[in-house]
Amino acid sequence: MADPWLTIVGLGEDGLEGLPNASRAAVQTAEVIFGGPRHLDLVAAGVRGIAWPVPFDLAPVLARRGQRVVVLTSGDPFWFGAGGSLARHLAPSEWRALPVAGIFSLAAARLGWRIENSLCFGLHAASFARLRPVLARGARVICTLRDAQAPAELAQWLVQNRFGAARMIVLEALGGPRERLRSVAADAFDLTGITTPVAVALECSALPASAGQSRAAGLPDDAFAHDGQITKRPIRALTLSALAPRAGEMLWDIGGGSGSVSVEWCLMGGRAVTIEQSAARSANIAANIGSFGVDAQMTLIEGRAPGALAGLPLPDAVFVGGGGDAELYQTLLPMLSPGTRLVANSVTLETESVLAACHAQHGGTLMRIELAQAEALGGMRGWKPARPVVQWSVML
């Protein structure tokens, strides 16, 4: 760390004037300066400046190892910036980072919001659906956006998803001479002439109490695209309880159907690979990945297990949605590491017998779930039973 060849410099809209001495010295003595065109102009990089390639690629930076190199990023390089990407490729002795206040810190400072109570999203290249799980009455969200058209597109998305009462504070060119803040309700958005870089803060106190997505396991069935092949809400809640999701863990969802179990697993902070052999159902799963904004966490593989499992990163938990056959478990179980949690559901006598045999051999819990729902019966009401579900859950 005494003399790294690479310095990652956080830069604000006030350019060199806003930099501390160490950052300014790094820029002044650099042989090569990488950054976006706007960043290079802010520090007057001249012939030393090299704009990032399109598509973005770190290779030109790494090829300069041994020279005095500066990489310019916006604000804090490790808040949705290039810092994390660079650090993965370098030894600790090769680099240092010199951050300044980033967009999220500046936005909170202008709005008087506690940043620890605000949710921060980088949506330059990500779907607005990433916001869906967190928007609710009282939420405060700050998100960086791609370009000048993005705030209007975000307003349209908010209205389409019944968040039109949210107040949008459009934050333009924060920290520099062009800084401007303007506020408008999403359903009345009419702002023009937006200056980049741009971020939007969402203040959701005006949303109705019913707005937003429940954090409990077992979302409504009609929240998902499906053809009827879906783990129904109460069974899904019991299944997720048995799977015991933890942040960052990997789930294999074998026989995804609609992908509802995987989606909810990801909404709880996990990652999932969903295996589905039907092309039509795979299309529903893809639609659910997009609409719930879990595209960074959930991967769809169109294929059939156990063959489709080859080469996948080992899971922390496995869900078998259709019970599976004996061949599946004979191949699957030896693949899994000790401590892996497995949950399998069955609705047929044949797959029930397979799960009963697995329970006899491997232990765990075998549970029969019987549910009934009140429905009209003539002029009165009666109970209509659902097909019973047998569930085997075990820690291997």
C-alpha positions in Angstrom: 0.0 0.0 0.0 3.0 2.3 0.4 3.4 2.9 -3.4 0.5 1.4 -5.4 0.6 1.9 -9.2 -3.2 2.5 -9.3 -5.2 5.2 -7.5 -9.0 5.2 -7.8 -10.1 8.8 -7.4 -13.6 9.8 -6.5 -14.6 12.9 -8.3 -17.5 15.3 -7.9 -19.2 17.8 -10.2 -16.8 20.6 -8.9 -13.8 18.8 -10.5 -10.3 19.4 -9.2 -11.4 22.2 -6.9 -13.4 19.8 -4.8 -10.7 17.2 -4.3 -8.5 16.8 -1.2 -4.8 17.3 -1.6 -4.0 13.6 -2.0 -6.5 13.1 -4.8 -5.3 16.2 -6.6 -1.7 15.1 -6.3 -2.6 11.7 -7.7 -4.3 13.3 -10.8 -1.4 15.8 -11.3 1.3 13.1 -11.3 -0.5 10.4 -13.2 0.9 9.1 -16.4 -2.5 7.8 -17.6 -6.0 8.8 -16.5 -9.0 6.6 -17.2 -12.6 7.9 -16.9 -15.7 8.8 -18.7 -15.5 11.8 -21.0 -17.2 14.0 -18.5 -14.7 13.1 -15.8 -11.7 13.6 -18.0 -13.0 17.1 -18.9 -13.5 18.0 -15.2 -9.8 17.4 -14.5 -8.5 18.6 -17.8 -6.8 15.3 -18.4 -5.7 16.3 -22.0 -3.5 13.7 -23.8 -3.1 11.6 -20.6 -6.9 10.9 -20.6 -8.3 7.6 -21.9 -12.1 7.2 -22.1 -13.6 3.9 -21.0 -14.2 1.6 -23.9 -17.7 0.7 -24.9 -18.8 -1.9 -23.8 -17.1 -1.2 -20.5 -13.9 -3.2 -20.0 -11.1 -3.1 -17.3 -8.5 -4.7 -19.6 -7.0 -1.3 -20.7 -6.4 -0.4 -17.1 -4.8 -3.7 -16.1 -2.6 -3.5 -19.1 -1.0 -0.4 -17.7 0.3 -2.2 -14.6 3.6 -0.6 -13.5 2.7 2.9 -14.7 1.2 5.7 -12.5 -2.5 5.3 -13.3 -5.6 7.1 -12.0 -9.1 5.9 -12.5 -11.8 8.5 -12.1 -15.1 7.5 -10.7 -18.1 9.5 -9.4 -18.0 10.2 -5.7 -17.4 7.0 -3.7 -15.8 4.4 -6.0 -17.4 1.6 -3.9 -21.0 2.8 -4.0 -22.1 1.2 -7.3 -18.8 2.4 -8.8 -15.8 0.7 -10.5 -13.9 0.3 -7.3 -15.2 -3.2 -6.5 -14.7 -4.4 -10.1 -11.1 -3.2 -10.0 -10.3 -4.6 -6.6 -11.3 -8.1 -7.6 -8.5 -8.2 -10.2 -5.7 -6.6 -8.0 -3.7 -7.4 -5.0 -4.2 -5.1 -2.0 -0.7 -3.6 -2.5 -1.5 -2.5 -6.1 -4.2 0.1 -5.5 -5.6 2.7 -3.2 -9.0 4.5 -3.2 -9.6 8.2 -2.4 -13.4 8.8 -2.2 -15.3 12.0 -2.0 -19.0 12.4 -1.1 -21.1 10.5 -3.7 -24.5 11.1 -5.1 -26.2 9.2 -2.2 -24.4 11.3 0.4 -25.0 14.5 -1.4 -28.7 13.7 -2.0 -29.3 12.9 1.7 -27.5 16.1 2.7 -29.7 18.2 0.4 -32.9 16.5 1.5 -32.1 16.3 5.2 -32.6 12.5 5.1 -30.8 10.1 7.3 -28.8 8.0 4.8 -28.9 5.0 7.1 -32.7 5.1 6.9 -32.7 5.6 3.1 -32.5 2.8 0.5 -30.0 3.4 -2.3 -30.1 1.9 -5.8 -27.9 2.2 -8.8 -30.3 1.9 -11.7 -28.0 3.0 -14.6 -28.3 -0.4 -16.3 -30.9 -2.1 -14.0 -34.6 -2.5 -14.3 -36.9 -0.2 -12.3 -38.5 -3.4 -11.0 -35.6 -3.6 -8.5 -37.6 -1.0 -6.6 -40.8 -3.1 -6.4 -40.0 -5.0 -3.2 -39.1 -1.8 -1.2 -41.7 0.7 -2.2 -44.3 1.2 0.5 -45.8 4.0 2.5 -43.1 5.8 4.4 -40.1 4.5 2.3 -37.4 6.8 1.2 -35.3 5.8 -1.8 -32.4 7.4 -3.6 -31.5 6.0 -7.1 -29.0 7.0 -9.7 -30.3 6.9 -13.3 -29.0 6.4 -16.8 -29.8 9.6 -18.6 -32.1 12.7 -18.9 -35.0 10.6 -20.2 -34.9 8.1 -17.3 -36.8 10.2 -14.7 -39.9 10.4 -16.9 -39.6 6.7 -17.6 -39.4 6.0 -13.9 -42.5 8.2 -13.3 -44.4 6.1 -15.9 -43.3 2.9 -14.2 -44.4 4.1 -10.8 -47.8 5.0 -12.1 -48.2 1.7 -13.9 -47.3 -0.1 -10.7 -49.7 1.9 -8.5 -47.0 4.1 -6.9 -48.2 7.3 -8.7 -48.6 9.2 -5.4 -44.9 9.0 -4.6 -43.1 12.3 -4.6 -40.1 12.4 -7.0 -37.3 14.8 -6.2 -35.1 15.0 -9.3 -31.5 15.8 -8.4 -29.5 17.2 -11.2 -25.7 17.6 -11.4 -25.3 17.5 -7.6 -22.2 19.1 -6.1 -21.4 21.4 -9.0 -22.4 24.8 -10.4 -25.3 23.3 -12.4 -26.9 21.7 -9.4 -30.7 21.8 -9.3 -33.5 20.0 -7.3 -37.1 19.8 -8.5 -40.0 18.0 -7.0 -43.1 16.5 -8.6 -45.6 13.7 -7.9 -45.0 10.7 -10.2 -48.5 10.8 -11.6 -48.1 14.5 -12.4 -44.5 14.3 -13.9 -43.9 17.2 -16.3 -40.3 18.1 -15.9 -38.2 18.9 -19.0 -34.7 20.0 -19.6 -33.2 17.6 -17.1 -29.4 17.9 -16.6 -27.1 14.9 -16.2 -25.8 13.3 -14.1 -29.2 12.7 -12.6 -30.6 10.9 -9.6 -34.1 10.7 -8.2 -35.2 10.5 -4.6 -38.6 8.9 -3.9 -40.6 10.0 -0.8 -43.5 7.7 -0.3 -45.4 9.1 2.6 -48.4 9.7 0.4 -48.8 6.1 -0.7 -51.8 4.3 0.6 -51.3 1.7 3.3 -52.1 -1.1 0.9 -49.3 -0.1 -1.5 -46.2 -2.2 -1.9 -45.3 -5.8 -1.6 -45.7 -7.9 1.5 -42.4 -9.1 3.1 -44.1 -12.3 4.4 -43.6 -15.6 2.6 -46.4 -16.6 0.4 -47.3 -13.8 -2.0 -50.6 -14.0 -3.8 -50.7 -16.5 -6.7 -52.0 -13.8 -9.1 -48.8 -11.7 -8.5 -47.0 -14.3 -10.7 -47.4 -15.2 -14.4 -48.4 -18.9 -14.4 -50.5 -21.5 -16.2 -51.8 -23.1 -13.1 -48.5 -24.9 -12.4 -47.6 -22.9 -9.4 -46.8 -23.8 -5.8 -50.0 -22.3 -4.2 -49.7 -19.5 -1.7 -50.1 -21.4 1.6 -48.0 -24.4 0.4 -45.4 -21.9 -0.8 -45.3 -20.2 2.6 -44.7 -23.6 4.3 -42.1 -24.6 1.7 -40.1 -21.4 2.2 -40.3 -21.8 5.9 -38.8 -25.3 5.5 -36.2 -24.0 3.1 -35.1 -21.4 5.7 -33.7 -18.7 3.4 -30.7 -16.8 4.4 -29.1 -13.8 2.7 -26.6 -14.7 0.0 -27.5 -18.4 -0.1 -27.9 -20.4 -3.3 -31.1 -22.3 -4.1 -31.6 -25.0 -6.8 -35.3 -25.0 -7.8 -35.9 -28.2 -9.7 -39.1 -28.2 -11.7 -39.6 -24.4 -11.4 -43.2 -24.2 -12.8 -43.7 -20.5 -12.4 -40.5 -19.9 -10.5 -42.5 -18.5 -7.5 -40.5 -20.3 -4.9 -37.2 -19.0 -6.4 -38.6 -15.5 -6.8 -39.5 -15.3 -3.1 -36.2 -16.9 -2.1 -34.4 -14.1 -4.0 -36.7 -11.4 -2.5 -35.4 -12.6 0.9 -31.8 -11.9 -0.2 -30.8 -15.2 -1.7 -29.7 -16.4 -5.2 -31.4 -19.1 -7.2 -31.0 -21.3 -10.3 -34.4 -22.5 -11.6 -34.6 -25.6 -13.8 -37.7 -25.9 -16.0 -38.1 -28.2 -19.0 -41.2 -26.6 -20.5 -40.6 -23.7 -22.9 -44.0 -22.1 -22.1 -43.4 -22.3 -18.4 -39.8 -21.0 -18.8 -41.3 -17.9 -20.5 -43.5 -17.4 -17.4 -40.5 -17.7 -15.2 -38.6 -15.2 -17.3 -41.5 -12.8 -17.0 -41.6 -13.2 -13.2 -37.8 -12.6 -12.9 -38.3 -9.3 -14.8 -41.4 -8.1 -13.0 -40.0 -8.8 -9.5 -36.6 -7.3 -10.3 -34.6 -10.3 -9.3 -32.6 -10.6 -12.6 -29.3 -10.1 -10.8 -30.0 -13.0 -8.4 -32.0 -15.6 -10.3 -31.0 -17.7 -13.3 -33.3 -19.7 -15.5 -32.1 -22.9 -17.1 -34.4 -24.5 -19.6 -33.8 -28.2 -19.3 -34.4 -31.3 -17.3 -32.8 -32.4 -14.0 -30.5 -34.1 -13.2 -28.7 -33.5 -16.5 -29.3 -29.7 -16.3 -27.5 -29.6 -12.9 -24.1 -30.4 -14.2 -21.6 -27.7 -13.6 -23.8 -25.5 -11.4 -22.4 -23.9 -8.3 -23.4 -26.1 -5.3 -26.5 -25.0 -3.5 -27.2 -24.3 0.2 -30.8 -25.5 -0.3 -32.7 -27.5 -2.9 -36.4 -27.4 -3.7 -38.0 -30.2 -5.8 -41.4 -28.9 -6.9 -42.9 -31.9 -8.5 -41.6 -34.6 -6.1 -39.3 -36.1 -8.8 -38.6 -39.8 -9.3 -36.2 -42.2 -7.7 -33.6 -41.6 -10.5 -33.5 -37.9 -9.7 -32.8 -38.5 -6.0 -30.2 -41.2 -6.7 -28.3 -38.7 -8.8 -29.1 -35.5 -6.8 -28.3 -36.5 -3.2 -24.7 -37.6 -3.8 -24.0 -34.3 -5.5 -25.0 -32.2 -2.4 -22.6 -31.1 0.4 -23.3 -32.0 4.0 -25.6 -29.4 5.6 -27.6 -28.8 2.4 -31.3 -28.3 3.1 -33.7 -30.2 0.8 -37.4 -29.8 0.5 -39.6 -31.8 -1.9 -43.3 -31.5 -2.5 -45.5 -34.3 -4.0 -49.2 -34.4 -5.1 -49.3 -37.9 -6.7 -49.2 -41.4 -5.1 -46.2 -42.3 -7.2 -44.0 -39.4 -6.1 -45.4 -39.7 -2.6 -44.0 -43.2 -2.4 -40.6 -41.9 -3.6 -40.5 -39.3 -0.8 -41.6 -41.9 1.8 -38.7 -44.1 0.7 -36.3 -41.2 0.9 -37.5 -40.3 4.3 -37.0 -43.9 5.5 -33.5 -43.9 4.2 -32.3 -40.3 5.0 -34.5 -39.1 7.8 -35.8 -35.6 8.1 -39.5 -34.7 8.3 -42.3 -36.1 6.2 -45.5 -34.0 6.4 -48.9 -34.3 4.8 -50.6 -30.9 4.2 -54.3 -30.9 3.8 -56.1 -27.6 3.2 -59.7 -26.6 2.4 -61.3 -23.3 1.3 -64.8 -22.1 1.9 -66.9 -21.9 -1.3 -70.5 -21.5 -2.2 -72.6 -24.6 -1.7 -76.1 -24.0 -2.9 -77.4 -21.0 -0.9 -74.8 -21.7 1.8 -71.1 -22.4 2.1 -69.0 -25.5 2.4 -65.4 -26.6 2.5 -63.7 -27.5 -0.8 -60.6 -29.5 -0.1 -57.4 -29.0 -2.1 -55.3 -32.0 -3.2 -53.2 -33.0 -0.2 -49.4 -32.3 -0.5 -46.8 -34.5 1.0 -43.6 -32.6 1.9 -40.2 -34.2 2.7 -37.7 -31.8 4.3 -34.2 -32.9 5.5 -30.8 -31.4 6.2 -28.2 -33.8 4.6 
